[in-house]
Amino acid sequence: MAVDPAYYFSYTPMNIAPEITAAIFLGITIILALQTSRSQGPRWLLILSVTAFSEAVGYGFRTVCIYWTTLGTFTAMSLFLLLPPNALALTNYKTLGEVVKSAYIERGYGSTQAPKSFILRPGFITWFFFTSDVFSFLLQGAGVGISTQEGQRTLAKQTVLAGLAVQLVFLAAFLWIAFYVFRDQRFSVGRGPRDVDSREAKRRVFRVIIGTSLLLYVRSVYRVAEFVGGYGSKVYGTEWLFYLCDTAMVLAAFVFYMQSFIGYHFQRDGESRAKDDDAAL
């Protein structure tokens, strides 16, 4: 049964804004799909296109909620707007893992081996953080699911908060590792079409990794504040904060990905192009 949108939102959501945002994310979906194809980058970069499309679907449900708000449409909107950005973090984990792995392969180590001077094995970065991301994803999804049950709002909030807390902790740890790899000259990145040398390529790739991770961190902090305050709080009930701290952060992250598309720096088999490029100099 349809109800007044304020029953779930605690305010009457703006018209036009979600429609425009959905259209923007659909455009981003197409651009990223084309970039993945033209760059002949690894197929896991399609995660970016799928995430952008999921965001568009989420804002599509938000549009529906303006005119016809039910528990089902509100829950679908919440799922599609809360969970997909987690996949952007997964893209960063995979990218950093490929940078580390390619450096070890070029130095004669196995793809899952690491020298004693570096405690993190190449596979650790991808799979350890991937596991944390999935765990966070499941907790947040479970929290949204629990919220559909009468009298379970407190448990739902605690579950989502647990998922967001996991995400914040591991994002912070990942950022520390990313800074370490960026500063360590043993790790290089293949040149893209706009790079003068591999050092410029590395700066470009890590600008994307670190910049998008910081944006996702700000978004997660906002989501924590939203759920801590709960329904009816100032953070939860202020729509412009949602568009500033969630929508704008995710859009800015996609701008990073499109402006410096990382697919140009990796071959489809996942190995870095750095070795071949440096040999050609």
C-alpha positions as CSV (number, residue, x, y, z in Angstrom):
1,M,0.0,0.0,0.0
2,A,1.4,3.4,-1.0
3,V,2.0,5.9,1.8
4,D,3.2,9.5,2.1
5,P,6.9,9.6,1.1
6,A,7.6,11.4,4.4
7,Y,6.6,8.3,6.3
8,Y,9.9,6.6,5.2
9,F,12.1,9.6,4.3
10,S,11.1,11.9,7.2
11,Y,10.8,14.6,4.5
12,T,9.2,15.0,1.1
13,P,11.9,14.2,-1.5
14,M,12.6,16.6,-4.3
15,N,11.3,15.9,-7.8
16,I,13.6,16.2,-10.8
17,A,16.8,15.6,-8.8
18,P,16.7,11.8,-8.8
19,E,15.6,11.7,-12.5
20,I,18.6,13.9,-13.5
21,T,21.0,11.8,-11.3
22,A,19.7,8.5,-12.8
23,A,20.3,9.9,-16.3
24,I,23.8,11.0,-15.4
25,F,24.7,7.5,-14.0
26,L,23.3,5.9,-17.2
27,G,25.6,8.1,-19.2
28,I,28.5,7.1,-17.0
29,T,27.6,3.5,-17.5
30,I,27.9,3.8,-21.3
31,I,31.2,5.8,-21.1
32,L,32.9,3.4,-18.8
33,A,31.8,0.4,-20.9
34,L,33.2,2.1,-24.0
35,Q,36.5,2.9,-22.2
36,T,36.8,-0.7,-21.0
37,S,36.3,-2.0,-24.6
38,R,38.6,0.6,-26.3
39,S,41.4,0.2,-23.8
40,Q,41.3,-3.6,-24.0
41,G,41.7,-3.5,-20.2
42,P,40.9,-6.5,-18.0
43,R,37.3,-7.6,-17.8
44,W,37.0,-7.0,-14.1
45,L,36.9,-3.3,-14.9
46,L,33.3,-3.9,-16.0
47,I,32.6,-3.7,-12.3
48,L,32.6,0.1,-12.8
49,S,29.9,0.0,-15.5
50,V,27.8,-2.4,-13.5
51,T,28.1,-0.2,-10.4
52,A,27.1,3.0,-12.3
53,F,24.1,1.2,-13.7
54,S,23.1,0.0,-10.2
55,E,23.3,3.6,-9.0
56,A,21.0,4.6,-11.9
57,V,18.5,1.9,-10.9
58,G,18.7,3.2,-7.3
59,Y,17.8,6.7,-8.3
60,G,15.1,5.3,-10.6
61,F,13.5,3.7,-7.5
62,R,13.9,7.0,-5.7
63,T,11.9,8.7,-8.5
64,V,9.3,6.0,-8.1
65,C,9.1,6.7,-4.4
66,I,8.2,10.3,-5.0
67,Y,5.0,9.3,-6.7
68,W,4.3,5.8,-5.2
69,T,6.0,5.0,-1.9
70,T,5.7,1.5,-0.6
71,L,7.9,-0.6,1.7
72,G,9.1,-2.5,-1.4
73,T,10.1,0.5,-3.5
74,F,11.8,2.2,-0.5
75,T,13.7,-1.0,0.4
76,A,14.8,-1.5,-3.2
77,M,16.0,2.1,-3.4
78,S,17.9,1.7,-0.1
79,L,19.7,-1.4,-1.3
80,F,20.7,0.0,-4.7
81,L,22.0,3.3,-3.2
82,L,23.7,1.9,-0.1
83,L,25.5,-1.2,-1.5
84,P,26.9,-0.6,-5.0
85,P,29.6,1.9,-4.1
86,N,31.2,-1.0,-2.1
87,A,32.1,-2.4,-5.6
88,L,34.2,0.7,-6.3
89,A,36.4,-0.2,-3.3
90,L,36.7,-3.7,-4.7
91,T,38.0,-2.2,-8.0
92,N,40.7,-0.3,-6.1
93,Y,41.7,-3.4,-4.2
94,K,42.0,-5.4,-7.4
95,T,44.0,-2.6,-9.1
96,L,46.5,-2.3,-6.3
97,G,46.9,-6.1,-6.2
98,E,47.7,-6.1,-9.9
99,V,50.3,-3.4,-9.4
100,V,52.0,-5.4,-6.7
101,K,51.7,-8.7,-8.5
102,S,53.2,-7.5,-11.7
103,A,56.2,-6.0,-9.9
104,Y,57.0,-9.4,-8.3
105,I,56.6,-11.3,-11.6
106,E,59.0,-8.9,-13.3
107,R,61.6,-9.6,-10.5
108,G,61.3,-13.3,-10.8
109,Y,59.0,-14.0,-7.9
110,G,55.9,-16.2,-8.4
111,S,52.5,-14.4,-8.7
112,T,51.7,-15.4,-5.1
113,Q,55.1,-14.9,-3.6
114,A,56.6,-11.9,-1.9
115,P,60.2,-11.1,-0.9
116,K,61.0,-11.1,2.8
117,S,61.4,-7.3,2.8
118,F,57.7,-6.9,2.1
119,I,55.2,-8.7,4.4
120,L,52.2,-8.5,2.1
121,R,51.9,-11.1,-0.6
122,P,50.4,-9.9,-3.9
123,G,47.3,-12.0,-3.5
124,F,46.8,-10.8,0.0
125,I,45.8,-7.2,-1.0
126,T,43.0,-8.4,-3.4
127,W,41.6,-11.3,-1.5
128,F,41.9,-10.0,2.1
129,F,40.3,-6.7,1.2
130,F,37.8,-8.4,-1.1
131,T,36.7,-10.6,1.8
132,S,36.3,-7.6,4.1
133,D,34.3,-5.8,1.3
134,V,32.0,-8.8,0.9
135,F,31.5,-9.1,4.7
136,S,30.7,-5.4,4.9
137,F,28.3,-5.7,1.9
138,L,26.5,-8.7,3.5
139,L,26.1,-6.9,6.8
140,Q,24.7,-3.7,5.2
141,G,22.4,-5.8,3.0
142,A,21.2,-7.8,5.9
143,G,20.5,-4.6,7.9
144,V,18.3,-3.2,5.1
145,G,16.5,-6.5,4.9
146,I,15.9,-6.6,8.6
147,S,14.5,-3.0,8.4
148,T,11.5,-4.4,6.5
149,Q,10.3,-6.3,9.6
150,E,8.1,-4.6,12.1
151,G,9.8,-3.6,15.4
152,Q,13.3,-4.4,14.1
153,R,14.6,-0.9,13.3
154,T,17.1,-0.9,16.2
155,L,18.6,-4.3,15.1
156,A,18.6,-3.1,11.5
157,K,20.5,0.1,12.3
158,Q,23.1,-1.8,14.4
159,T,23.6,-4.3,11.6
160,V,24.1,-1.6,9.0
161,L,26.4,0.3,11.3
162,A,28.5,-2.8,11.9
163,G,28.9,-3.2,8.1
164,L,29.8,0.5,7.7
165,A,32.3,0.2,10.5
166,V,34.0,-2.7,8.9
167,Q,34.2,-0.8,5.6
168,L,35.8,2.3,7.3
169,V,38.4,0.2,9.1
170,F,39.5,-1.7,6.1
171,L,39.4,1.4,3.8
172,A,41.8,3.1,6.2
173,A,44.1,0.1,6.2
174,F,43.9,-0.1,2.4
175,L,44.8,3.6,2.1
176,W,47.9,3.1,4.2
177,I,49.1,0.2,2.0
178,A,48.3,2.2,-1.2
179,F,50.5,5.1,0.1
180,Y,53.3,2.6,0.9
181,V,53.2,1.1,-2.6
182,F,53.0,4.5,-4.3
183,R,56.1,5.7,-2.4
184,D,58.1,2.5,-3.0
185,Q,60.0,2.7,-6.3
186,R,60.0,-1.1,-6.7
187,F,56.4,-0.9,-7.9
188,S,55.7,0.5,-11.3
189,V,52.7,0.9,-13.6
190,G,52.4,0.5,-17.3
191,R,52.2,3.6,-19.4
192,G,48.9,4.8,-20.8
193,P,48.5,6.8,-24.1
194,R,48.9,10.2,-22.2
195,D,51.9,9.2,-20.1
196,V,55.5,10.4,-20.8
197,D,57.0,7.6,-18.7
198,S,56.0,4.9,-16.1
199,R,56.5,7.4,-13.2
200,E,53.8,9.6,-14.6
201,A,51.6,6.5,-15.2
202,K,52.0,5.5,-11.6
203,R,51.0,8.9,-10.3
204,R,47.9,8.8,-12.6
205,V,46.8,5.4,-11.4
206,F,47.4,6.1,-7.7
207,R,45.7,9.5,-8.0
208,V,42.6,7.4,-9.0
209,I,43.1,4.7,-6.3
210,I,43.7,7.2,-3.4
211,G,41.3,9.9,-4.6
212,T,38.3,7.5,-5.0
213,S,39.1,5.8,-1.7
214,L,39.1,9.1,0.2
215,L,35.7,10.0,-1.5
216,L,34.3,6.6,-0.5
217,Y,35.6,7.2,3.1
218,V,33.7,10.5,3.3
219,R,30.6,8.8,2.0
220,S,30.9,6.0,4.6
221,V,31.4,8.5,7.4
222,Y,28.2,10.3,6.3
223,R,26.3,7.0,6.2
224,V,27.5,6.2,9.7
225,A,26.3,9.6,11.0
226,E,23.0,9.0,9.2
227,F,22.4,5.6,10.8
228,V,23.7,6.6,14.2
229,G,21.2,9.5,14.3
230,G,18.4,7.2,13.0
231,Y,15.0,8.1,11.6
232,G,14.0,11.7,12.1
233,S,17.5,12.9,13.0
234,K,18.9,16.0,11.3
235,V,21.3,14.1,9.2
236,Y,18.7,11.5,8.1
237,G,16.1,14.1,7.5
238,T,18.2,16.6,5.5
239,E,18.0,15.8,1.8
240,W,20.7,18.2,0.6
241,L,23.2,16.4,2.8
242,F,22.3,13.1,1.1
243,Y,23.1,14.6,-2.3
244,L,26.2,16.3,-1.1
245,C,27.8,13.5,1.0
246,D,26.5,10.5,-0.9
247,T,25.6,11.4,-4.5
248,A,28.3,13.9,-5.1
249,M,31.0,11.7,-3.5
250,V,30.1,8.7,-5.8
251,L,29.8,10.9,-8.9
252,A,33.2,12.5,-8.1
253,A,34.7,9.0,-7.8
254,F,33.4,8.1,-11.2
255,V,34.9,11.3,-12.6
256,F,38.3,10.1,-11.4
257,Y,37.7,6.7,-13.1
258,M,36.7,8.2,-16.4
259,Q,39.3,11.0,-16.5
260,S,42.2,8.6,-15.9
261,F,40.9,5.3,-17.0
262,I,43.0,2.6,-15.4
263,G,42.3,0.0,-18.1
264,Y,45.0,1.6,-20.3
265,H,47.6,0.6,-17.7
266,F,46.8,-3.2,-17.6
267,Q,46.6,-5.9,-20.2
268,R,43.5,-8.0,-20.5
269,D,45.3,-10.9,-18.7
270,G,45.8,-8.6,-15.7
271,E,49.6,-8.1,-16.1
272,S,51.0,-4.6,-16.0
273,R,52.3,-3.0,-19.3
274,A,55.2,-1.4,-17.4
275,K,57.9,-3.9,-18.5
276,D,57.2,-3.7,-22.2
277,D,56.9,0.1,-22.1
278,D,60.2,0.5,-20.3
279,A,61.9,-1.8,-22.7
280,A,60.8,0.3,-25.6
281,L,62.3,3.5,-24.2
